[in-house]
């Protein structure tokens, strides 16, 4: 195995990593490895998220669990009265 040293990690990022590791019951080192593994697996599978592309972000969340089916209600008429005439 290889050892990687990451220098100049700002305090906010360190605290976020620490909190996330705690949520998952892992050390910060184990959490960093898992984050790297997840991101690189997504990139390998071609499912990287493009910043600002909400459709891709949603797909990346629901696709691994088999997708998501939504019931779309039928369309109804918006206007129920006659429009005024301006002649």
PyMOL Python script that loads the backbone (N, CA, C, O; Angstrom):
from pymol import cmd

cmd.read_pdbstr("""\
ATOM      1  N   UNK A   1       0.832  -1.184   0.000  1.00  0.00           N
ATOM      2  CA  UNK A   1       0.000   0.000   0.000  1.00  0.00           C
ATOM      3  C   UNK A   1       0.871   1.241   0.000  1.00  0.00           C
ATOM      4  O   UNK A   1       2.031   1.220   0.413  1.00  0.00           O
ATOM      5  N   UNK A   2       0.278   2.311  -0.473  1.00  0.00           N
ATOM      6  CA  UNK A   2       0.979   3.580  -0.568  1.00  0.00           C
ATOM      7  C   UNK A   2       0.464   4.539   0.492  1.00  0.00           C
ATOM      8  O   UNK A   2      -0.707   4.492   0.867  1.00  0.00           O
ATOM      9  N   UNK A   3       1.330   5.395   0.966  1.00  0.00           N
ATOM     10  CA  UNK A   3       0.948   6.435   1.913  1.00  0.00           C
ATOM     11  C   UNK A   3       0.938   7.762   1.175  1.00  0.00           C
ATOM     12  O   UNK A   3       1.865   8.083   0.432  1.00  0.00           O
ATOM     13  N   UNK A   4      -0.126   8.530   1.391  1.00  0.00           N
ATOM     14  CA  UNK A   4      -0.249   9.857   0.773  1.00  0.00           C
ATOM     15  C   UNK A   4      -0.347  10.884   1.890  1.00  0.00           C
ATOM     16  O   UNK A   4      -1.119  10.711   2.833  1.00  0.00           O
ATOM     17  N   UNK A   5       0.421  11.933   1.785  1.00  0.00           N
ATOM     18  CA  UNK A   5       0.352  13.035   2.734  1.00  0.00           C
ATOM     19  C   UNK A   5      -0.296  14.217   2.030  1.00  0.00           C
ATOM     20  O   UNK A   5       0.121  14.602   0.937  1.00  0.00           O
ATOM     21  N   UNK A   6      -1.311  14.788   2.654  1.00  0.00           N
ATOM     22  CA  UNK A   6      -1.990  15.951   2.078  1.00  0.00           C
ATOM     23  C   UNK A   6      -1.678  17.147   2.968  1.00  0.00           C
ATOM     24  O   UNK A   6      -2.084  17.195   4.129  1.00  0.00           O
ATOM     25  N   UNK A   7      -0.966  18.095   2.419  1.00  0.00           N
ATOM     26  CA  UNK A   7      -0.573  19.282   3.176  1.00  0.00           C
ATOM     27  C   UNK A   7      -1.544  20.429   2.916  1.00  0.00           C
ATOM     28  O   UNK A   7      -2.297  20.423   1.942  1.00  0.00           O
ATOM     29  N   UNK A   8      -1.508  21.400   3.802  1.00  0.00           N
ATOM     30  CA  UNK A   8      -2.250  22.662   3.672  1.00  0.00           C
ATOM     31  C   UNK A   8      -3.768  22.462   3.582  1.00  0.00           C
ATOM     32  O   UNK A   8      -4.434  23.121   2.783  1.00  0.00           O
ATOM     33  N   UNK A   9      -4.306  21.569   4.386  1.00  0.00           N
ATOM     34  CA  UNK A   9      -5.755  21.379   4.460  1.00  0.00           C
ATOM     35  C   UNK A   9      -6.285  22.456   5.398  1.00  0.00           C
ATOM     36  O   UNK A   9      -5.870  22.536   6.554  1.00  0.00           O
ATOM     37  N   UNK A  10      -7.209  23.293   4.895  1.00  0.00           N
ATOM     38  CA  UNK A  10      -7.700  24.375   5.755  1.00  0.00           C
ATOM     39  C   UNK A  10      -8.569  23.821   6.889  1.00  0.00           C
ATOM     40  O   UNK A  10      -9.101  22.714   6.805  1.00  0.00           O
ATOM     41  N   UNK A  11      -8.695  24.614   7.935  1.00  0.00           N
ATOM     42  CA  UNK A  11      -9.380  24.168   9.156  1.00  0.00           C
ATOM     43  C   UNK A  11     -10.839  23.793   8.909  1.00  0.00           C
ATOM     44  O   UNK A  11     -11.328  22.818   9.481  1.00  0.00           O
ATOM     45  N   UNK A  12     -11.537  24.548   8.068  1.00  0.00           N
ATOM     46  CA  UNK A  12     -12.951  24.251   7.795  1.00  0.00           C
ATOM     47  C   UNK A  12     -13.097  22.878   7.131  1.00  0.00           C
ATOM     48  O   UNK A  12     -13.965  22.091   7.508  1.00  0.00           O
ATOM     49  N   UNK A  13     -12.250  22.599   6.152  1.00  0.00           N
ATOM     50  CA  UNK A  13     -12.306  21.306   5.467  1.00  0.00           C
ATOM     51  C   UNK A  13     -11.992  20.165   6.433  1.00  0.00           C
ATOM     52  O   UNK A  13     -12.633  19.115   6.397  1.00  0.00           O
ATOM     53  N   UNK A  14     -11.008  20.383   7.289  1.00  0.00           N
ATOM     54  CA  UNK A  14     -10.657  19.371   8.281  1.00  0.00           C
ATOM     55  C   UNK A  14     -11.838  19.090   9.206  1.00  0.00           C
ATOM     56  O   UNK A  14     -12.121  17.931   9.509  1.00  0.00           O
ATOM     57  N   UNK A  15     -12.526  20.127   9.653  1.00  0.00           N
ATOM     58  CA  UNK A  15     -13.670  19.951  10.546  1.00  0.00           C
ATOM     59  C   UNK A  15     -14.823  19.237   9.846  1.00  0.00           C
ATOM     60  O   UNK A  15     -15.510  18.414  10.450  1.00  0.00           O
ATOM     61  N   UNK A  16     -15.029  19.555   8.576  1.00  0.00           N
ATOM     62  CA  UNK A  16     -16.080  18.869   7.813  1.00  0.00           C
ATOM     63  C   UNK A  16     -15.760  17.386   7.648  1.00  0.00           C
ATOM     64  O   UNK A  16     -16.644  16.539   7.773  1.00  0.00           O
ATOM     65  N   UNK A  17     -14.509  17.079   7.371  1.00  0.00           N
ATOM     66  CA  UNK A  17     -14.079  15.689   7.247  1.00  0.00           C
ATOM     67  C   UNK A  17     -14.238  14.961   8.576  1.00  0.00           C
ATOM     68  O   UNK A  17     -14.687  13.816   8.616  1.00  0.00           O
ATOM     69  N   UNK A  18     -13.871  15.628   9.652  1.00  0.00           N
ATOM     70  CA  UNK A  18     -13.991  15.044  10.986  1.00  0.00           C
ATOM     71  C   UNK A  18     -15.454  14.743  11.316  1.00  0.00           C
ATOM     72  O   UNK A  18     -15.765  13.676  11.847  1.00  0.00           O
ATOM     73  N   UNK A  19     -16.357  15.686  11.001  1.00  0.00           N
ATOM     74  CA  UNK A  19     -17.790  15.495  11.269  1.00  0.00           C
ATOM     75  C   UNK A  19     -18.346  14.346  10.431  1.00  0.00           C
ATOM     76  O   UNK A  19     -19.100  13.512  10.932  1.00  0.00           O
ATOM     77  N   UNK A  20     -17.969  14.308   9.156  1.00  0.00           N
ATOM     78  CA  UNK A  20     -18.461  13.245   8.272  1.00  0.00           C
ATOM     79  C   UNK A  20     -17.947  11.880   8.741  1.00  0.00           C
ATOM     80  O   UNK A  20     -18.685  10.896   8.726  1.00  0.00           O
ATOM     81  N   UNK A  21     -16.700  11.830   9.148  1.00  0.00           N
ATOM     82  CA  UNK A  21     -16.125  10.577   9.645  1.00  0.00           C
ATOM     83  C   UNK A  21     -16.873  10.119  10.889  1.00  0.00           C
ATOM     84  O   UNK A  21     -17.155   8.931  11.047  1.00  0.00           O
ATOM     85  N   UNK A  22     -17.191  11.048  11.759  1.00  0.00           N
ATOM     86  CA  UNK A  22     -17.920  10.721  12.971  1.00  0.00           C
ATOM     87  C   UNK A  22     -19.320  10.182  12.651  1.00  0.00           C
ATOM     88  O   UNK A  22     -19.779   9.224  13.273  1.00  0.00           O
ATOM     89  N   UNK A  23     -19.991  10.805  11.675  1.00  0.00           N
ATOM     90  CA  UNK A  23     -21.324  10.341  11.256  1.00  0.00           C
ATOM     91  C   UNK A  23     -21.288   8.895  10.764  1.00  0.00           C
ATOM     92  O   UNK A  23     -22.234   8.137  10.981  1.00  0.00           O
ATOM     93  N   UNK A  24     -20.196   8.518  10.100  1.00  0.00           N
ATOM     94  CA  UNK A  24     -20.077   7.182   9.533  1.00  0.00           C
ATOM     95  C   UNK A  24     -19.322   6.209  10.443  1.00  0.00           C
ATOM     96  O   UNK A  24     -19.107   5.055  10.073  1.00  0.00           O
ATOM     97  N   UNK A  25     -18.919   6.675  11.636  1.00  0.00           N
ATOM     98  CA  UNK A  25     -18.218   5.807  12.574  1.00  0.00           C
ATOM     99  C   UNK A  25     -16.838   5.390  12.109  1.00  0.00           C
ATOM    100  O   UNK A  25     -16.395   4.272  12.371  1.00  0.00           O
ATOM    101  N   UNK A  26     -16.156   6.299  11.415  1.00  0.00           N
ATOM    102  CA  UNK A  26     -14.815   5.993  10.893  1.00  0.00           C
ATOM    103  C   UNK A  26     -13.819   7.043  11.372  1.00  0.00           C
ATOM    104  O   UNK A  26     -14.196   8.108  11.861  1.00  0.00           O
ATOM    105  N   UNK A  27     -12.556   6.720  11.220  1.00  0.00           N
ATOM    106  CA  UNK A  27     -11.512   7.711  11.475  1.00  0.00           C
ATOM    107  C   UNK A  27     -11.489   8.686  10.301  1.00  0.00           C
ATOM    108  O   UNK A  27     -12.043   8.407   9.237  1.00  0.00           O
ATOM    109  N   UNK A  28     -10.843   9.829  10.506  1.00  0.00           N
ATOM    110  CA  UNK A  28     -10.725  10.792   9.405  1.00  0.00           C
ATOM    111  C   UNK A  28      -9.968  10.172   8.238  1.00  0.00           C
ATOM    112  O   UNK A  28     -10.317  10.404   7.080  1.00  0.00           O
ATOM    113  N   UNK A  29      -8.954   9.401   8.525  1.00  0.00           N
ATOM    114  CA  UNK A  29      -8.161   8.750   7.479  1.00  0.00           C
ATOM    115  C   UNK A  29      -9.019   7.760   6.678  1.00  0.00           C
ATOM    116  O   UNK A  29      -8.959   7.734   5.449  1.00  0.00           O
ATOM    117  N   UNK A  30      -9.810   6.955   7.377  1.00  0.00           N
ATOM    118  CA  UNK A  30     -10.682   5.990   6.691  1.00  0.00           C
ATOM    119  C   UNK A  30     -11.748   6.713   5.870  1.00  0.00           C
ATOM    120  O   UNK A  30     -12.101   6.274   4.776  1.00  0.00           O
ATOM    121  N   UNK A  31     -12.256   7.822   6.403  1.00  0.00           N
ATOM    122  CA  UNK A  31     -13.272   8.585   5.673  1.00  0.00           C
ATOM    123  C   UNK A  31     -12.686   9.193   4.401  1.00  0.00           C
ATOM    124  O   UNK A  31     -13.329   9.179   3.351  1.00  0.00           O
ATOM    125  N   UNK A  32     -11.475   9.724   4.492  1.00  0.00           N
ATOM    126  CA  UNK A  32     -10.811  10.290   3.311  1.00  0.00           C
ATOM    127  C   UNK A  32     -10.604   9.214   2.250  1.00  0.00           C
ATOM    128  O   UNK A  32     -10.800   9.466   1.061  1.00  0.00           O
ATOM    129  N   UNK A  33     -10.206   8.005   2.679  1.00  0.00           N
ATOM    130  CA  UNK A  33     -10.044   6.905   1.717  1.00  0.00           C
ATOM    131  C   UNK A  33     -11.373   6.573   1.046  1.00  0.00           C
ATOM    132  O   UNK A  33     -11.423   6.359  -0.165  1.00  0.00           O
ATOM    133  N   UNK A  34     -12.447   6.530   1.832  1.00  0.00           N
ATOM    134  CA  UNK A  34     -13.765   6.204   1.270  1.00  0.00           C
ATOM    135  C   UNK A  34     -14.231   7.276   0.290  1.00  0.00           C
ATOM    136  O   UNK A  34     -14.792   6.951  -0.757  1.00  0.00           O
ATOM    137  N   UNK A  35     -14.009   8.535   0.609  1.00  0.00           N
ATOM    138  CA  UNK A  35     -14.376   9.627  -0.299  1.00  0.00           C
ATOM    139  C   UNK A  35     -13.617   9.485  -1.618  1.00  0.00           C
ATOM    140  O   UNK A  35     -14.214   9.592  -2.690  1.00  0.00           O
ATOM    141  N   UNK A  36     -12.320   9.246  -1.547  1.00  0.00           N
ATOM    142  CA  UNK A  36     -11.520   9.056  -2.758  1.00  0.00           C
ATOM    143  C   UNK A  36     -12.030   7.861  -3.561  1.00  0.00           C
ATOM    144  O   UNK A  36     -12.160   7.942  -4.782  1.00  0.00           O
ATOM    145  N   UNK A  37     -12.318   6.755  -2.880  1.00  0.00           N
ATOM    146  CA  UNK A  37     -12.800   5.547  -3.554  1.00  0.00           C
ATOM    147  C   UNK A  37     -14.121   5.834  -4.279  1.00  0.00           C
ATOM    148  O   UNK A  37     -14.281   5.474  -5.446  1.00  0.00           O
ATOM    149  N   UNK A  38     -15.075   6.489  -3.579  1.00  0.00           N
ATOM    150  CA  UNK A  38     -16.383   6.790  -4.184  1.00  0.00           C
ATOM    151  C   UNK A  38     -16.256   7.673  -5.417  1.00  0.00           C
ATOM    152  O   UNK A  38     -16.846   7.391  -6.460  1.00  0.00           O
ATOM    153  N   UNK A  39     -15.490   8.732  -5.289  1.00  0.00           N
ATOM    154  CA  UNK A  39     -15.345   9.684  -6.403  1.00  0.00           C
ATOM    155  C   UNK A  39     -14.671   9.019  -7.596  1.00  0.00           C
ATOM    156  O   UNK A  39     -15.097   9.215  -8.733  1.00  0.00           O
ATOM    157  N   UNK A  40     -13.634   8.244  -7.354  1.00  0.00           N
ATOM    158  CA  UNK A  40     -12.925   7.601  -8.457  1.00  0.00           C
ATOM    159  C   UNK A  40     -13.758   6.491  -9.098  1.00  0.00           C
ATOM    160  O   UNK A  40     -13.656   6.274 -10.306  1.00  0.00           O
ATOM    161  N   UNK A  41     -14.576   5.787  -8.321  1.00  0.00           N
ATOM    162  CA  UNK A  41     -15.471   4.777  -8.896  1.00  0.00           C
ATOM    163  C   UNK A  41     -16.527   5.433  -9.773  1.00  0.00           C
ATOM    164  O   UNK A  41     -16.843   4.928 -10.851  1.00  0.00           O
ATOM    165  N   UNK A  42     -17.079   6.565  -9.311  1.00  0.00           N
ATOM    166  CA  UNK A  42     -18.067   7.287 -10.139  1.00  0.00           C
ATOM    167  C   UNK A  42     -17.431   7.757 -11.440  1.00  0.00           C
ATOM    168  O   UNK A  42     -18.035   7.654 -12.508  1.00  0.00           O
ATOM    169  N   UNK A  43     -16.208   8.275 -11.346  1.00  0.00           N
ATOM    170  CA  UNK A  43     -15.521   8.755 -12.547  1.00  0.00           C
ATOM    171  C   UNK A  43     -15.263   7.596 -13.510  1.00  0.00           C
ATOM    172  O   UNK A  43     -15.402   7.748 -14.724  1.00  0.00           O
ATOM    173  N   UNK A  44     -14.893   6.454 -12.969  1.00  0.00           N
ATOM    174  CA  UNK A  44     -14.639   5.273 -13.796  1.00  0.00           C
ATOM    175  C   UNK A  44     -15.912   4.812 -14.498  1.00  0.00           C
ATOM    176  O   UNK A  44     -15.873   4.387 -15.653  1.00  0.00           O
ATOM    177  N   UNK A  45     -17.040   4.900 -13.795  1.00  0.00           N
ATOM    178  CA  UNK A  45     -18.327   4.473 -14.349  1.00  0.00           C
ATOM    179  C   UNK A  45     -18.954   5.549 -15.234  1.00  0.00           C
ATOM    180  O   UNK A  45     -20.001   5.326 -15.842  1.00  0.00           O
ATOM    181  N   UNK A  46     -18.315   6.704 -15.302  1.00  0.00           N
ATOM    182  CA  UNK A  46     -18.850   7.778 -16.142  1.00  0.00           C
ATOM    183  C   UNK A  46     -20.018   8.503 -15.515  1.00  0.00           C
ATOM    184  O   UNK A  46     -20.828   9.095 -16.229  1.00  0.00           O
ATOM    185  N   UNK A  47     -20.127   8.473 -14.194  1.00  0.00           N
ATOM    186  CA  UNK A  47     -21.239   9.139 -13.525  1.00  0.00           C
ATOM    187  C   UNK A  47     -20.767  10.304 -12.672  1.00  0.00           C
ATOM    188  O   UNK A  47     -21.323  10.559 -11.604  1.00  0.00           O
ATOM    189  N   UNK A  48     -19.756  11.003 -13.133  1.00  0.00           N
ATOM    190  CA  UNK A  48     -19.297  12.154 -12.380  1.00  0.00           C
ATOM    191  C   UNK A  48     -20.340  13.254 -12.458  1.00  0.00           C
ATOM    192  O   UNK A  48     -21.063  13.369 -13.447  1.00  0.00           O
ATOM    193  N   UNK A  49     -20.410  14.041 -11.437  1.00  0.00           N
ATOM    194  CA  UNK A  49     -21.382  15.129 -11.386  1.00  0.00           C
ATOM    195  C   UNK A  49     -20.734  16.393 -11.927  1.00  0.00           C
ATOM    196  O   UNK A  49     -19.660  16.792 -11.476  1.00  0.00           O
ATOM    197  N   UNK A  50     -21.385  17.016 -12.889  1.00  0.00           N
ATOM    198  CA  UNK A  50     -20.902  18.265 -13.457  1.00  0.00           C
ATOM    199  C   UNK A  50     -21.452  19.398 -12.606  1.00  0.00           C
ATOM    200  O   UNK A  50     -22.669  19.501 -12.448  1.00  0.00           O
ATOM    201  N   UNK A  51     -20.592  20.257 -12.049  1.00  0.00           N
ATOM    202  CA  UNK A  51     -21.097  21.353 -11.225  1.00  0.00           C
ATOM    203  C   UNK A  51     -22.122  22.182 -11.998  1.00  0.00           C
ATOM    204  O   UNK A  51     -21.898  22.549 -13.152  1.00  0.00           O
ATOM    205  N   UNK A  52     -23.227  22.465 -11.356  1.00  0.00           N
ATOM    206  CA  UNK A  52     -24.254  23.290 -11.979  1.00  0.00           C
ATOM    207  C   UNK A  52     -25.253  22.510 -12.814  1.00  0.00           C
ATOM    208  O   UNK A  52     -26.217  23.095 -13.308  1.00  0.00           O
ATOM    209  N   UNK A  53     -25.058  21.210 -12.989  1.00  0.00           N
ATOM    210  CA  UNK A  53     -25.977  20.411 -13.782  1.00  0.00           C
ATOM    211  C   UNK A  53     -26.861  19.614 -12.828  1.00  0.00           C
ATOM    212  O   UNK A  53     -26.489  18.524 -12.394  1.00  0.00           O
ATOM    213  N   UNK A  54     -28.037  20.165 -12.503  1.00  0.00           N
ATOM    214  CA  UNK A  54     -28.911  19.553 -11.515  1.00  0.00           C
ATOM    215  C   UNK A  54     -29.408  18.180 -11.951  1.00  0.00           C
ATOM    216  O   UNK A  54     -29.544  17.283 -11.119  1.00  0.00           O
ATOM    217  N   UNK A  55     -29.678  18.002 -13.228  1.00  0.00           N
ATOM    218  CA  UNK A  55     -30.150  16.717 -13.720  1.00  0.00           C
ATOM    219  C   UNK A  55     -29.141  15.607 -13.457  1.00  0.00           C
ATOM    220  O   UNK A  55     -29.512  14.522 -13.009  1.00  0.00           O
ATOM    221  N   UNK A  56     -27.884  15.872 -13.730  1.00  0.00           N
ATOM    222  CA  UNK A  56     -26.844  14.875 -13.475  1.00  0.00           C
ATOM    223  C   UNK A  56     -26.674  14.620 -11.978  1.00  0.00           C
ATOM    224  O   UNK A  56     -26.427  13.490 -11.559  1.00  0.00           O
ATOM    225  N   UNK A  57     -26.807  15.670 -11.181  1.00  0.00           N
ATOM    226  CA  UNK A  57     -26.671  15.512  -9.735  1.00  0.00           C
ATOM    227  C   UNK A  57     -27.785  14.620  -9.185  1.00  0.00           C
ATOM    228  O   UNK A  57     -27.526  13.741  -8.363  1.00  0.00           O
ATOM    229  N   UNK A  58     -29.009  14.838  -9.628  1.00  0.00           N
ATOM    230  CA  UNK A  58     -30.140  14.019  -9.178  1.00  0.00           C
ATOM    231  C   UNK A  58     -29.969  12.581  -9.655  1.00  0.00           C
ATOM    232  O   UNK A  58     -30.182  11.639  -8.891  1.00  0.00           O
ATOM    233  N   UNK A  59     -29.589  12.415 -10.907  1.00  0.00           N
ATOM    234  CA  UNK A  59     -29.388  11.066 -11.458  1.00  0.00           C
ATOM    235  C   UNK A  59     -28.330  10.308 -10.668  1.00  0.00           C
ATOM    236  O   UNK A  59     -28.494   9.119 -10.397  1.00  0.00           O
ATOM    237  N   UNK A  60     -27.249  10.982 -10.296  1.00  0.00           N
ATOM    238  CA  UNK A  60     -26.172  10.329  -9.541  1.00  0.00           C
ATOM    239  C   UNK A  60     -26.656   9.855  -8.174  1.00  0.00           C
ATOM    240  O   UNK A  60     -26.123   8.894  -7.620  1.00  0.00           O
ATOM    241  N   UNK A  61     -27.657  10.525  -7.639  1.00  0.00           N
ATOM    242  CA  UNK A  61     -28.185  10.128  -6.332  1.00  0.00           C
ATOM    243  C   UNK A  61     -29.138   8.949  -6.449  1.00  0.00           C
ATOM    244  O   UNK A  61     -29.054   8.011  -5.657  1.00  0.00           O
ATOM    245  N   UNK A  62     -30.049   8.979  -7.426  1.00  0.00           N
ATOM    246  CA  UNK A  62     -31.100   7.951  -7.484  1.00  0.00           C
ATOM    247  C   UNK A  62     -30.743   6.737  -8.339  1.00  0.00           C
ATOM    248  O   UNK A  62     -31.313   5.664  -8.139  1.00  0.00           O
ATOM    249  N   UNK A  63     -29.836   6.876  -9.266  1.00  0.00           N
ATOM    250  CA  UNK A  63     -29.500   5.757 -10.141  1.00  0.00           C
ATOM    251  C   UNK A  63     -28.913   4.540  -9.404  1.00  0.00           C
ATOM    252  O   UNK A  63     -29.276   3.408  -9.723  1.00  0.00           O
ATOM    253  N   UNK A  64     -28.020   4.746  -8.434  1.00  0.00           N
ATOM    254  CA  UNK A  64     -27.465   3.583  -7.735  1.00  0.00           C
ATOM    255  C   UNK A  64     -28.503   2.748  -6.985  1.00  0.00           C
ATOM    256  O   UNK A  64     -28.265   1.571  -6.711  1.00  0.00           O
ATOM    257  N   UNK A  65     -29.645   3.338  -6.653  1.00  0.00           N
ATOM    258  CA  UNK A  65     -30.685   2.598  -5.929  1.00  0.00           C
ATOM    259  C   UNK A  65     -31.813   2.159  -6.848  1.00  0.00           C
ATOM    260  O   UNK A  65     -32.890   1.795  -6.376  1.00  0.00           O
ATOM    261  N   UNK A  66     -31.583   2.189  -8.134  1.00  0.00           N
ATOM    262  CA  UNK A  66     -32.579   1.680  -9.078  1.00  0.00           C
ATOM    263  C   UNK A  66     -33.485   2.732  -9.678  1.00  0.00           C
ATOM    264  O   UNK A  66     -34.468   2.392 -10.336  1.00  0.00           O
ATOM    265  N   UNK A  67     -33.181   3.994  -9.469  1.00  0.00           N
ATOM    266  CA  UNK A  67     -33.999   5.044 -10.055  1.00  0.00           C
ATOM    267  C   UNK A  67     -35.147   5.450  -9.148  1.00  0.00           C
ATOM    268  O   UNK A  67     -35.226   5.046  -7.988  1.00  0.00           O
ATOM    269  N   UNK A  68     -36.022   6.252  -9.702  1.00  0.00           N
ATOM    270  CA  UNK A  68     -37.141   6.776  -8.946  1.00  0.00           C
ATOM    271  C   UNK A  68     -38.289   7.017  -9.900  1.00  0.00           C
ATOM    272  O   UNK A  68     -38.118   7.680 -10.923  1.00  0.00           O
ATOM    273  N   UNK A  69     -39.449   6.490  -9.582  1.00  0.00           N
ATOM    274  CA  UNK A  69     -40.642   6.700 -10.399  1.00  0.00           C
ATOM    275  C   UNK A  69     -41.545   7.710  -9.714  1.00  0.00           C
ATOM    276  O   UNK A  69     -41.841   7.573  -8.527  1.00  0.00           O
ATOM    277  N   UNK A  70     -41.976   8.702 -10.436  1.00  0.00           N
ATOM    278  CA  UNK A  70     -42.871   9.715  -9.897  1.00  0.00           C
ATOM    279  C   UNK A  70     -44.224   9.633 -10.588  1.00  0.00           C
ATOM    280  O   UNK A  70     -44.302   9.428 -11.799  1.00  0.00           O
ATOM    281  N   UNK A  71     -45.287   9.794  -9.809  1.00  0.00           N
ATOM    282  CA  UNK A  71     -46.622   9.872 -10.386  1.00  0.00           C
ATOM    283  C   UNK A  71     -46.841  11.303 -10.853  1.00  0.00           C
ATOM    284  O   UNK A  71     -46.829  12.235 -10.049  1.00  0.00           O
ATOM    285  N   UNK A  72     -47.040  11.473 -12.148  1.00  0.00           N
ATOM    286  CA  UNK A  72     -47.263  12.800 -12.704  1.00  0.00           C
ATOM    287  C   UNK A  72     -48.770  12.995 -12.829  1.00  0.00           C
ATOM    288  O   UNK A  72     -49.442  12.226 -13.515  1.00  0.00           O
ATOM    289  N   UNK A  73     -49.300  14.019 -12.170  1.00  0.00           N
ATOM    290  CA  UNK A  73     -50.749  14.233 -12.231  1.00  0.00           C
ATOM    291  C   UNK A  73     -51.176  14.632 -13.641  1.00  0.00           C
ATOM    292  O   UNK A  73     -50.395  15.235 -14.377  1.00  0.00           O
ATOM    293  N   UNK A  74     -52.424  14.299 -14.028  1.00  0.00           N
ATOM    294  CA  UNK A  74     -52.885  14.676 -15.355  1.00  0.00           C
ATOM    295  C   UNK A  74     -52.991  16.193 -15.481  1.00  0.00           C
ATOM    296  O   UNK A  74     -53.237  16.900 -14.503  1.00  0.00           O
ATOM    297  N   UNK A  75     -52.802  16.668 -16.694  1.00  0.00           N
ATOM    298  CA  UNK A  75     -52.925  18.108 -16.940  1.00  0.00           C
ATOM    299  C   UNK A  75     -54.381  18.520 -16.876  1.00  0.00           C
ATOM    300  O   UNK A  75     -55.285  17.757 -17.215  1.00  0.00           O
ATOM    301  N   UNK A  76     -54.577  19.730 -16.440  1.00  0.00           N
ATOM    302  CA  UNK A  76     -55.936  20.266 -16.433  1.00  0.00           C
ATOM    303  C   UNK A  76     -55.907  21.648 -17.064  1.00  0.00           C
ATOM    304  O   UNK A  76     -54.856  22.275 -17.199  1.00  0.00           O
ATOM    305  N   UNK A  77     -57.051  22.085 -17.432  1.00  0.00           N
ATOM    306  CA  UNK A  77     -57.159  23.386 -18.073  1.00  0.00           C
ATOM    307  C   UNK A  77     -56.884  24.476 -17.052  1.00  0.00           C
ATOM    308  O   UNK A  77     -57.414  24.438 -15.941  1.00  0.00           O
ATOM    309  N   UNK A  78     -56.048  25.457 -17.425  1.00  0.00           N
ATOM    310  CA  UNK A  78     -55.677  26.515 -16.507  1.00  0.00           C
ATOM    311  C   UNK A  78     -56.743  27.601 -16.468  1.00  0.00           C
ATOM    312  O   UNK A  78     -57.169  28.018 -15.391  1.00  0.00           O
ATOM    313  N   UNK A  79     -57.172  28.056 -17.630  1.00  0.00           N
ATOM    314  CA  UNK A  79     -58.165  29.125 -17.694  1.00  0.00           C
ATOM    315  C   UNK A  79     -59.567  28.532 -17.698  1.00  0.00           C
ATOM    316  O   UNK A  79     -59.882  27.621 -18.464  1.00  0.00           O
ATOM    317  N   UNK A  80     -60.382  29.071 -16.828  1.00  0.00           N
ATOM    318  CA  UNK A  80     -61.760  28.580 -16.765  1.00  0.00           C
ATOM    319  C   UNK A  80     -62.757  29.610 -17.232  1.00  0.00           C
ATOM    320  O   UNK A  80     -63.952  29.321 -17.300  1.00  0.00           O
ATOM    321  N   UNK A  81     -62.299  30.813 -17.557  1.00  0.00           N
ATOM    322  CA  UNK A  81     -63.217  31.840 -18.053  1.00  0.00           C
ATOM    323  C   UNK A  81     -62.688  32.435 -19.354  1.00  0.00           C
ATOM    324  O   UNK A  81     -61.517  32.269 -19.695  1.00  0.00           O
ATOM    325  N   UNK A  82     -63.535  33.103 -20.049  1.00  0.00           N
ATOM    326  CA  UNK A  82     -63.181  33.696 -21.335  1.00  0.00           C
ATOM    327  C   UNK A  82     -62.266  34.903 -21.122  1.00  0.00           C
ATOM    328  O   UNK A  82     -62.474  35.702 -20.208  1.00  0.00           O
ATOM    329  N   UNK A  83     -61.241  35.022 -21.988  1.00  0.00           N
ATOM    330  CA  UNK A  83     -60.337  36.160 -21.919  1.00  0.00           C
ATOM    331  C   UNK A  83     -61.006  37.410 -22.435  1.00  0.00           C
ATOM    332  O   UNK A  83     -61.825  37.327 -23.350  1.00  0.00           O
ATOM    333  N   UNK A  84     -60.684  38.582 -21.875  1.00  0.00           N
ATOM    334  CA  UNK A  84     -61.295  39.832 -22.347  1.00  0.00           C
ATOM    335  C   UNK A  84     -60.803  40.196 -23.746  1.00  0.00           C
ATOM    336  O   UNK A  84     -59.685  39.858 -24.133  1.00  0.00           O
ATOM    337  N   UNK A  85     -61.623  40.864 -24.464  1.00  0.00           N
ATOM    338  CA  UNK A  85     -61.276  41.343 -25.799  1.00  0.00           C
ATOM    339  C   UNK A  85     -60.873  42.801 -25.700  1.00  0.00           C
ATOM    340  O   UNK A  85     -61.548  43.585 -25.032  1.00  0.00           O
ATOM    341  N   UNK A  86     -59.780  43.179 -26.355  1.00  0.00           N
ATOM    342  CA  UNK A  86     -59.274  44.555 -26.291  1.00  0.00           C
ATOM    343  C   UNK A  86     -59.479  45.275 -27.609  1.00  0.00           C
ATOM    344  O   UNK A  86     -58.662  46.124 -27.967  1.00  0.00           O
ATOM    345  N   UNK A  87     -60.510  44.977 -28.326  1.00  0.00           N
ATOM    346  CA  UNK A  87     -60.781  45.641 -29.606  1.00  0.00           C
ATOM    347  C   UNK A  87     -61.462  46.948 -29.424  1.00  0.00           C
ATOM    348  O   UNK A  87     -61.758  47.631 -30.405  1.00  0.00           O
TER     349      UNK A  87
END
""", "prot")
cmd.dss("prot")
cmd.show_as("cartoon", "prot")
cmd.util.cbc("prot")
cmd.orient("prot")
